[in-house]
Amino acid sequence: MIPIKSPADLDRMRRSNRIAASVRDRIAAETRPGVTTGDLDALAAELIREYGARSAFKGYRGYPGHICASVNEEVVHGVPGARRIRMGDLVSLDVGVVFDGFVGDTATTVMVGVSDVEAIRLVDVARQALEAAVAAARPGARVSDLSHAIESTAKAAGFSVVRDFVGHGIGRAMHEEPQIPNFGAPGRGPTLRPGMTLAIEPMLNRGAGDVTVLGDGWTVVTRDGQPSAHFEHTVAVGEAGAEILTESGGDG
């Protein structure tokens, strides 16, 4: 059963997701050549503590980082460490926090001095795929309508979607029902109702959609070594459509 959040719980979700969005934006602003992904993780840890929250990722099934930082061919779950960011990199930053018992979850892909036209287009289309899925998240829609919106946007631009990892419901737990694949025919799956909260996260690849997990047990990379882009918003389904809980501009 997909949880329906009460008005009080939605307020708590808003607060948690504003914190996640603020941390996301502040570490994105520090993503530049010479900085390591470990530096970004340390900054995120400090910011999360300042907000009185905790990382939703640190320790989750043994995950060692406070955030995920995935560079170029790394799709998601990149473990922060000594990798130094360079000009031309695509850096996907995934932030999850827990505050007042509720989870905020969001991701963005930062272009670090990127001049490659196809890489820029990949990031732009991934962002557009997220926007299309958010627009589809309205009462009466089916879960696969969001999936179809993502896949259609990617395919129309000549990019592929990652099928092995999905978006998800979110609330008191990071992963609630339903799963939200980034592909599929419309009109299938549970019907969306006001009060449902969803983490929608398209992952688009420049090459094929096939991925593999590195030896660290976490970092997911494209099998062909081509770059990937990842965006994520947490949204609440309302009477008139989706409210983006991780919109930029919030201060927590």
ZADO-1210 file (C-alpha; in nm, 4 decimals, padded with zeros to 6 digits):
<atoms>
<atom x="00.0000" y="00.0000" z="00.0000" code="MET" pos="1"/>
<atom x="00.1325" y="00.3455" z="-00.0934" code="ILE" pos="2"/>
<atom x="00.1429" y="00.5768" z="00.2106" code="PRO" pos="3"/>
<atom x="-00.0746" y="00.8897" z="00.2053" code="ILE" pos="4"/>
<atom x="00.0818" y="01.1694" z="00.4079" code="LYS" pos="5"/>
<atom x="-00.1286" y="01.3797" z="00.6458" code="SER" pos="6"/>
<atom x="-00.1044" y="01.7623" z="00.6255" code="PRO" pos="7"/>
<atom x="00.1240" y="01.7587" z="00.9316" code="ALA" pos="8"/>
<atom x="00.3465" y="01.4942" z="00.7787" code="ASP" pos="9"/>
<atom x="00.3602" y="01.6879" z="00.4512" code="LEU" pos="10"/>
<atom x="00.4840" y="01.9914" z="00.6425" code="ASP" pos="11"/>
<atom x="00.7616" y="01.7784" z="00.7912" code="ARG" pos="12"/>
<atom x="00.8444" y="01.6464" z="00.4451" code="MET" pos="13"/>
<atom x="00.8675" y="02.0032" z="00.3150" code="ARG" pos="14"/>
<atom x="01.1163" y="02.0952" z="00.5860" code="ARG" pos="15"/>
<atom x="01.3345" y="01.7884" z="00.5326" code="SER" pos="16"/>
<atom x="01.3399" y="01.8355" z="00.1572" code="ASN" pos="17"/>
<atom x="01.4186" y="02.2066" z="00.1842" code="ARG" pos="18"/>
<atom x="01.7251" y="02.1082" z="00.3849" code="ILE" pos="19"/>
<atom x="01.8253" y="01.8493" z="00.1246" code="ALA" pos="20"/>
<atom x="01.7822" y="02.1025" z="-00.1553" code="ALA" pos="21"/>
<atom x="01.9866" y="02.3639" z="00.0282" code="SER" pos="22"/>
<atom x="02.2716" y="02.1188" z="00.0877" code="VAL" pos="23"/>
<atom x="02.2535" y="02.0087" z="-00.2774" code="ARG" pos="24"/>
<atom x="02.2778" y="02.3657" z="-00.4044" code="ASP" pos="25"/>
<atom x="02.5599" y="02.4629" z="-00.1686" code="ARG" pos="26"/>
<atom x="02.7812" y="02.1666" z="-00.2556" code="ILE" pos="27"/>
<atom x="02.6994" y="02.2104" z="-00.6257" code="ALA" pos="28"/>
<atom x="02.8330" y="02.5659" z="-00.5993" code="ALA" pos="29"/>
<atom x="03.1629" y="02.4257" z="-00.4664" code="GLU" pos="30"/>
<atom x="03.1980" y="02.1645" z="-00.7411" code="THR" pos="31"/>
<atom x="03.4971" y="02.2902" z="-00.9394" code="ARG" pos="32"/>
<atom x="03.8359" y="02.1732" z="-01.0703" code="PRO" pos="33"/>
<atom x="04.0780" y="02.0566" z="-00.8007" code="GLY" pos="34"/>
<atom x="03.8109" y="01.9697" z="-00.5455" code="VAL" pos="35"/>
<atom x="03.7791" y="01.6009" z="-00.4572" code="THR" pos="36"/>
<atom x="03.4508" y="01.4192" z="-00.4167" code="THR" pos="37"/>
<atom x="03.5641" y="01.3574" z="-00.0591" code="GLY" pos="38"/>
<atom x="03.5870" y="01.7338" z="-00.0061" code="ASP" pos="39"/>
<atom x="03.2260" y="01.7688" z="-00.1199" code="LEU" pos="40"/>
<atom x="03.1212" y="01.4894" z="00.1146" code="ASP" pos="41"/>
<atom x="03.2896" y="01.6604" z="00.4099" code="ALA" pos="42"/>
<atom x="03.1181" y="01.9894" z="00.3253" code="LEU" pos="43"/>
<atom x="02.7812" y="01.8151" z="00.2979" code="ALA" pos="44"/>
<atom x="02.8343" y="01.6456" z="00.6344" code="ALA" pos="45"/>
<atom x="02.9075" y="01.9819" z="00.7963" code="GLU" pos="46"/>
<atom x="02.6029" y="02.1476" z="00.6406" code="LEU" pos="47"/>
<atom x="02.3704" y="01.8616" z="00.7344" code="ILE" pos="48"/>
<atom x="02.4880" y="01.8856" z="01.0953" code="ARG" pos="49"/>
<atom x="02.4332" y="02.2625" z="01.0956" code="GLU" pos="50"/>
<atom x="02.0704" y="02.2032" z="00.9988" code="TYR" pos="51"/>
<atom x="02.0276" y="01.9570" z="01.2839" code="GLY" pos="52"/>
<atom x="01.9654" y="01.6747" z="01.0388" code="ALA" pos="53"/>
<atom x="02.1531" y="01.3562" z="00.9569" code="ARG" pos="54"/>
<atom x="02.2518" y="01.1936" z="00.6313" code="SER" pos="55"/>
<atom x="01.9986" y="00.9421" z="00.5014" code="ALA" pos="56"/>
<atom x="02.2794" y="00.7661" z="00.3141" code="PHE" pos="57"/>
<atom x="02.5591" y="00.7314" z="00.5726" code="LYS" pos="58"/>
<atom x="02.5446" y="00.3760" z="00.7045" code="GLY" pos="59"/>
<atom x="02.2478" y="00.2789" z="00.4863" code="TYR" pos="60"/>
<atom x="02.3173" y="-00.0862" z="00.4104" code="ARG" pos="61"/>
<atom x="02.6778" y="-00.0023" z="00.4948" code="GLY" pos="62"/>
<atom x="02.7167" y="00.2925" z="00.2570" code="TYR" pos="63"/>
<atom x="03.0254" y="00.4900" z="00.3694" code="PRO" pos="64"/>
<atom x="02.9483" y="00.8428" z="00.2447" code="GLY" pos="65"/>
<atom x="02.7175" y="01.1250" z="00.3490" code="HIS" pos="66"/>
<atom x="02.6289" y="01.1922" z="-00.0170" code="ILE" pos="67"/>
<atom x="02.6753" y="01.0161" z="-00.3484" code="CYS" pos="68"/>
<atom x="02.9133" y="01.1843" z="-00.5935" code="ALA" pos="69"/>
<atom x="02.9224" y="01.0219" z="-00.9379" code="SER" pos="70"/>
<atom x="03.1599" y="01.1516" z="-01.2075" code="VAL" pos="71"/>
<atom x="03.1206" y="01.1098" z="-01.5849" code="ASN" pos="72"/>
<atom x="03.0674" y="00.7368" z="-01.6484" code="GLU" pos="73"/>
<atom x="02.9516" y="00.6871" z="-01.2885" code="GLU" pos="74"/>
<atom x="02.5717" y="00.6816" z="-01.2963" code="VAL" pos="75"/>
<atom x="02.4693" y="00.6757" z="-00.9294" code="VAL" pos="76"/>
<atom x="02.5956" y="00.5745" z="-00.5838" code="HIS" pos="77"/>
<atom x="02.9476" y="00.7038" z="-00.6452" code="GLY" pos="78"/>
<atom x="03.1398" y="00.6748" z="-00.3179" code="VAL" pos="79"/>
<atom x="03.3125" y="01.0055" z="-00.2300" code="PRO" pos="80"/>
<atom x="03.6873" y="00.9866" z="-00.1971" code="GLY" pos="81"/>
<atom x="04.0119" y="01.0969" z="-00.3582" code="ALA" pos="82"/>
<atom x="03.8816" y="01.1429" z="-00.7132" code="ARG" pos="83"/>
<atom x="03.9702" y="01.4988" z="-00.8128" code="ARG" pos="84"/>
<atom x="03.7276" y="01.6924" z="-01.0288" code="ILE" pos="85"/>
<atom x="03.8615" y="01.8202" z="-01.3594" code="ARG" pos="86"/>
<atom x="03.7495" y="02.0613" z="-01.6281" code="MET" pos="87"/>
<atom x="03.4998" y="01.8907" z="-01.8559" code="GLY" pos="88"/>
<atom x="03.3581" y="01.6594" z="-01.5884" code="ASP" pos="89"/>
<atom x="02.9924" y="01.5845" z="-01.5286" code="LEU" pos="90"/>
<atom x="02.9413" y="01.5457" z="-01.1539" code="VAL" pos="91"/>
<atom x="02.6141" y="01.4022" z="-01.0249" code="SER" pos="92"/>
<atom x="02.5451" y="01.4893" z="-00.6613" code="LEU" pos="93"/>
<atom x="02.2804" y="01.2948" z="-00.4691" code="ASP" pos="94"/>
<atom x="02.1791" y="01.4247" z="-00.1253" code="VAL" pos="95"/>
<atom x="01.9530" y="01.2550" z="00.1282" code="GLY" pos="96"/>
<atom x="01.8779" y="01.3825" z="00.4775" code="VAL" pos="97"/>
<atom x="01.6573" y="01.2814" z="00.7672" code="VAL" pos="98"/>
<atom x="01.4964" y="01.5592" z="00.9712" code="PHE" pos="99"/>
<atom x="01.2135" y="01.5273" z="01.2225" code="ASP" pos="100"/>
<atom x="01.1601" y="01.1664" z="01.1174" code="GLY" pos="101"/>
<atom x="01.1176" y="01.2311" z="00.7439" code="PHE" pos="102"/>
<atom x="01.3524" y="01.1894" z="00.4488" code="VAL" pos="103"/>
<atom x="01.4491" y="01.4488" z="00.1900" code="GLY" pos="104"/>
<atom x="01.6103" y="01.3220" z="-00.1307" code="ASP" pos="105"/>
<atom x="01.7371" y="01.5113" z="-00.4347" code="THR" pos="106"/>
<atom x="02.0062" y="01.5051" z="-00.7023" code="ALA" pos="107"/>
<atom x="02.1573" y="01.7255" z="-00.9693" code="THR" pos="108"/>
<atom x="02.4277" y="01.6985" z="-01.2330" code="THR" pos="109"/>
<atom x="02.6860" y="01.9764" z="-01.2389" code="VAL" pos="110"/>
<atom x="02.8764" y="02.0587" z="-01.5568" code="MET" pos="111"/>
<atom x="03.2320" y="02.1635" z="-01.4695" code="VAL" pos="112"/>
<atom x="03.3537" y="02.3730" z="-01.7606" code="GLY" pos="113"/>
<atom x="03.1920" y="02.1325" z="-02.0053" code="VAL" pos="114"/>
<atom x="03.2242" y="02.2318" z="-02.3707" code="SER" pos="115"/>
<atom x="03.1270" y="01.9022" z="-02.5344" code="ASP" pos="116"/>
<atom x="02.7956" y="01.9745" z="-02.7070" code="VAL" pos="117"/>
<atom x="02.6590" y="01.6239" z="-02.6646" code="GLU" pos="118"/>
<atom x="02.7447" y="01.6167" z="-02.2945" code="ALA" pos="119"/>
<atom x="02.5652" y="01.9485" z="-02.2462" code="ILE" pos="120"/>
<atom x="02.2679" y="01.8162" z="-02.4387" code="ARG" pos="121"/>
<atom x="02.2644" y="01.4992" z="-02.2246" code="LEU" pos="122"/>
<atom x="02.2387" y="01.7055" z="-01.9065" code="VAL" pos="123"/>
<atom x="01.9715" y="01.9329" z="-02.0552" code="ASP" pos="124"/>
<atom x="01.7597" y="01.6382" z="-02.1690" code="VAL" pos="125"/>
<atom x="01.7944" y="01.4618" z="-01.8325" code="ALA" pos="126"/>
<atom x="01.6632" y="01.7778" z="-01.6658" code="ARG" pos="127"/>
<atom x="01.3791" y="01.7936" z="-01.9193" code="GLN" pos="128"/>
<atom x="01.2931" y="01.4285" z="-01.8496" code="ALA" pos="129"/>
<atom x="01.2558" y="01.5102" z="-01.4807" code="LEU" pos="130"/>
<atom x="01.0357" y="01.8092" z="-01.5626" code="GLU" pos="131"/>
<atom x="00.8166" y="01.5924" z="-01.7865" code="ALA" pos="132"/>
<atom x="00.7725" y="01.3308" z="-01.5150" code="ALA" pos="133"/>
<atom x="00.6903" y="01.5938" z="-01.2522" code="VAL" pos="134"/>
<atom x="00.4277" y="01.7404" z="-01.4856" code="ALA" pos="135"/>
<atom x="00.2743" y="01.3929" z="-01.5195" code="ALA" pos="136"/>
<atom x="00.2487" y="01.3434" z="-01.1411" code="ALA" pos="137"/>
<atom x="-00.1117" y="01.4489" z="-01.0869" code="ARG" pos="138"/>
<atom x="-00.4138" y="01.2869" z="-00.9218" code="PRO" pos="139"/>
<atom x="-00.5621" y="01.0103" z="-01.1324" code="GLY" pos="140"/>
<atom x="-00.2418" y="00.9468" z="-01.3258" code="ALA" pos="141"/>
<atom x="-00.0739" y="00.6088" z="-01.3062" code="ARG" pos="142"/>
<atom x="00.2813" y="00.5524" z="-01.1897" code="VAL" pos="143"/>
<atom x="00.3929" y="00.4371" z="-01.5335" code="SER" pos="144"/>
<atom x="00.2786" y="00.7682" z="-01.6827" code="ASP" pos="145"/>
<atom x="00.5827" y="00.9203" z="-01.5104" code="LEU" pos="146"/>
<atom x="00.8046" y="00.6397" z="-01.6393" code="SER" pos="147"/>
<atom x="00.6766" y="00.6896" z="-01.9932" code="HIS" pos="148"/>
<atom x="00.7368" y="01.0641" z="-01.9773" code="ALA" pos="149"/>
<atom x="01.1020" y="01.0050" z="-01.8834" code="ILE" pos="150"/>
<atom x="01.1667" y="00.7404" z="-02.1465" code="GLU" pos="151"/>
<atom x="00.9898" y="00.9342" z="-02.4217" code="SER" pos="152"/>
<atom x="01.1924" y="01.2477" z="-02.3506" code="THR" pos="153"/>
<atom x="01.5195" y="01.0533" z="-02.3518" code="ALA" pos="154"/>
<atom x="01.4461" y="00.8537" z="-02.6662" code="LYS" pos="155"/>
<atom x="01.3299" y="01.1565" z="-02.8634" code="ALA" pos="156"/>
<atom x="01.6733" y="01.3105" z="-02.8027" code="ALA" pos="157"/>
<atom x="01.8653" y="00.9929" z="-02.8860" code="GLY" pos="158"/>
<atom x="01.9668" y="00.9017" z="-02.5314" code="PHE" pos="159"/>
<atom x="01.9038" y="00.5862" z="-02.3285" code="SER" pos="160"/>
<atom x="01.7587" y="00.5386" z="-01.9813" code="VAL" pos="161"/>
<atom x="01.9010" y="00.3238" z="-01.7034" code="VAL" pos="162"/>
<atom x="01.6607" y="00.0373" z="-01.6321" code="ARG" pos="163"/>
<atom x="01.8375" y="-00.1209" z="-01.3360" code="ASP" pos="164"/>
<atom x="01.7713" y="00.1596" z="-01.0877" code="PHE" pos="165"/>
<atom x="01.4451" y="00.3413" z="-01.0203" code="VAL" pos="166"/>
<atom x="01.2716" y="00.6271" z="-00.8447" code="GLY" pos="167"/>
<atom x="01.0570" y="00.5481" z="-00.5436" code="HIS" pos="168"/>
<atom x="00.8052" y="00.6532" z="-00.2880" code="GLY" pos="169"/>
<atom x="00.9536" y="00.8349" z="00.0095" code="ILE" pos="170"/>
<atom x="00.8532" y="00.9531" z="00.3555" code="GLY" pos="171"/>
<atom x="00.9510" y="00.8124" z="00.6928" code="ARG" pos="172"/>
<atom x="01.1688" y="00.5670" z="00.4995" code="ALA" pos="173"/>
<atom x="01.3951" y="00.6519" z="00.2094" code="MET" pos="174"/>
<atom x="01.2426" y="00.3803" z="-00.0068" code="HIS" pos="175"/>
<atom x="00.8659" y="00.3361" z="00.0110" code="GLU" pos="176"/>
<atom x="00.6199" y="00.2095" z="-00.2451" code="GLU" pos="177"/>
<atom x="00.5880" y="00.2528" z="-00.5377" code="PRO" pos="178"/>
<atom x="00.8940" y="00.1908" z="-00.7493" code="GLN" pos="179"/>
<atom x="00.9114" y="00.4385" z="-01.0376" code="ILE" pos="180"/>
<atom x="01.1072" y="00.2961" z="-01.3334" code="PRO" pos="181"/>
<atom x="01.2497" y="00.5307" z="-01.5956" code="ASN" pos="182"/>
<atom x="01.0850" y="00.3371" z="-01.8769" code="PHE" pos="183"/>
<atom x="00.7553" y="00.1740" z="-01.9652" code="GLY" pos="184"/>
<atom x="00.4175" y="00.2100" z="-02.1332" code="ALA" pos="185"/>
<atom x="00.1710" y="00.4595" z="-01.9844" code="PRO" pos="186"/>
<atom x="-00.1451" y="00.3725" z="-01.7931" code="GLY" pos="187"/>
<atom x="-00.0033" y="00.1055" z="-01.5651" code="ARG" pos="188"/>
<atom x="00.0701" y="00.0697" z="-01.1960" code="GLY" pos="189"/>
<atom x="-00.0947" y="00.2331" z="-00.8944" code="PRO" pos="190"/>
<atom x="-00.3106" y="00.5415" z="-00.9342" code="THR" pos="191"/>
<atom x="-00.1668" y="00.8600" z="-00.7857" code="LEU" pos="192"/>
<atom x="-00.3627" y="01.0295" z="-00.5076" code="ARG" pos="193"/>
<atom x="-00.3140" y="01.3543" z="-00.3158" code="PRO" pos="194"/>
<atom x="-00.0772" y="01.3084" z="-00.0227" code="GLY" pos="195"/>
<atom x="00.1543" y="01.0638" z="-00.1978" code="MET" pos="196"/>
<atom x="00.5201" y="01.1671" z="-00.1936" code="THR" pos="197"/>
<atom x="00.7561" y="01.0456" z="-00.4638" code="LEU" pos="198"/>
<atom x="01.1270" y="01.0688" z="-00.5437" code="ALA" pos="199"/>
<atom x="01.1475" y="01.0909" z="-00.9229" code="ILE" pos="200"/>
<atom x="01.4986" y="01.0381" z="-01.0605" code="GLU" pos="201"/>
<atom x="01.5747" y="00.9960" z="-01.4296" code="PRO" pos="202"/>
<atom x="01.9179" y="00.8556" z="-01.5137" code="MET" pos="203"/>
<atom x="02.0132" y="00.9072" z="-01.8771" code="LEU" pos="204"/>
<atom x="02.3169" y="00.7728" z="-02.0617" code="ASN" pos="205"/>
<atom x="02.4873" y="00.9087" z="-02.3691" code="ARG" pos="206"/>
<atom x="02.5504" y="00.5548" z="-02.4895" code="GLY" pos="207"/>
<atom x="02.3650" y="00.2337" z="-02.4069" code="ALA" pos="208"/>
<atom x="02.1577" y="00.1952" z="-02.0919" code="GLY" pos="209"/>
<atom x="02.3587" y="-00.1007" z="-01.9631" code="ASP" pos="210"/>
<atom x="02.5350" y="-00.0536" z="-01.6292" code="VAL" pos="211"/>
<atom x="02.7524" y="-00.2485" z="-01.3893" code="THR" pos="212"/>
<atom x="02.8565" y="-00.2102" z="-01.0257" code="VAL" pos="213"/>
<atom x="03.2235" y="-00.1592" z="-00.9396" code="LEU" pos="214"/>
<atom x="03.4180" y="-00.3630" z="-00.6864" code="GLY" pos="215"/>
<atom x="03.3338" y="-00.1242" z="-00.4026" code="ASP" pos="216"/>
<atom x="02.9842" y="-00.2715" z="-00.4166" code="GLY" pos="217"/>
<atom x="02.8237" y="00.0704" z="-00.4681" code="TRP" pos="218"/>
<atom x="02.9432" y="00.2761" z="-00.7629" code="THR" pos="219"/>
<atom x="02.7272" y="00.2139" z="-01.0689" code="VAL" pos="220"/>
<atom x="02.8979" y="00.2857" z="-01.4027" code="VAL" pos="221"/>
<atom x="02.7942" y="00.2698" z="-01.7661" code="THR" pos="222"/>
<atom x="02.9156" y="-00.0501" z="-01.9229" code="ARG" pos="223"/>
<atom x="03.0404" y="00.1297" z="-02.2339" code="ASP" pos="224"/>
<atom x="03.2177" y="00.4065" z="-02.0423" code="GLY" pos="225"/>
<atom x="02.9955" y="00.6806" z="-02.1834" code="GLN" pos="226"/>
<atom x="02.8830" y="00.9652" z="-01.9535" code="PRO" pos="227"/>
<atom x="02.5594" y="00.9691" z="-01.7586" code="SER" pos="228"/>
<atom x="02.3392" y="01.2398" z="-01.6051" code="ALA" pos="229"/>
<atom x="02.1099" y="01.2135" z="-01.3019" code="HIS" pos="230"/>
<atom x="01.8478" y="01.4496" z="-01.1645" code="PHE" pos="231"/>
<atom x="01.6016" y="01.3964" z="-00.8796" code="GLU" pos="232"/>
<atom x="01.3182" y="01.5858" z="-00.7167" code="HIS" pos="233"/>
<atom x="01.0992" y="01.4757" z="-00.4307" code="THR" pos="234"/>
<atom x="00.7404" y="01.5802" z="-00.5010" code="VAL" pos="235"/>
<atom x="00.4074" y="01.5690" z="-00.3220" code="ALA" pos="236"/>
<atom x="00.0996" y="01.4886" z="-00.5265" code="VAL" pos="237"/>
<atom x="-00.1583" y="01.7611" z="-00.4647" code="GLY" pos="238"/>
<atom x="-00.5129" y="01.8219" z="-00.5786" code="GLU" pos="239"/>
<atom x="-00.3958" y="02.0151" z="-00.8844" code="ALA" pos="240"/>
<atom x="-00.0648" y="01.8445" z="-00.9583" code="GLY" pos="241"/>
<atom x="00.2812" y="01.7951" z="-00.8138" code="ALA" pos="242"/>
<atom x="00.4422" y="02.0221" z="-00.5563" code="GLU" pos="243"/>
<atom x="00.8208" y="02.0086" z="-00.5887" code="ILE" pos="244"/>
<atom x="00.9576" y="01.9793" z="-00.2362" code="LEU" pos="245"/>
<atom x="01.3221" y="02.0078" z="-00.3437" code="THR" pos="246"/>
<atom x="01.2951" y="02.3230" z="-00.5539" code="GLU" pos="247"/>
<atom x="01.6024" y="02.5465" z="-00.5519" code="SER" pos="248"/>
<atom x="01.5967" y="02.8562" z="-00.3360" code="GLY" pos="249"/>
<atom x="01.4920" y="02.7074" z="-00.0030" code="GLY" pos="250"/>
<atom x="01.7137" y="02.7797" z="00.2953" code="ASP" pos="251"/>
<atom x="01.6022" y="02.4827" z="00.5027" code="GLY" pos="252"/>
</atoms>
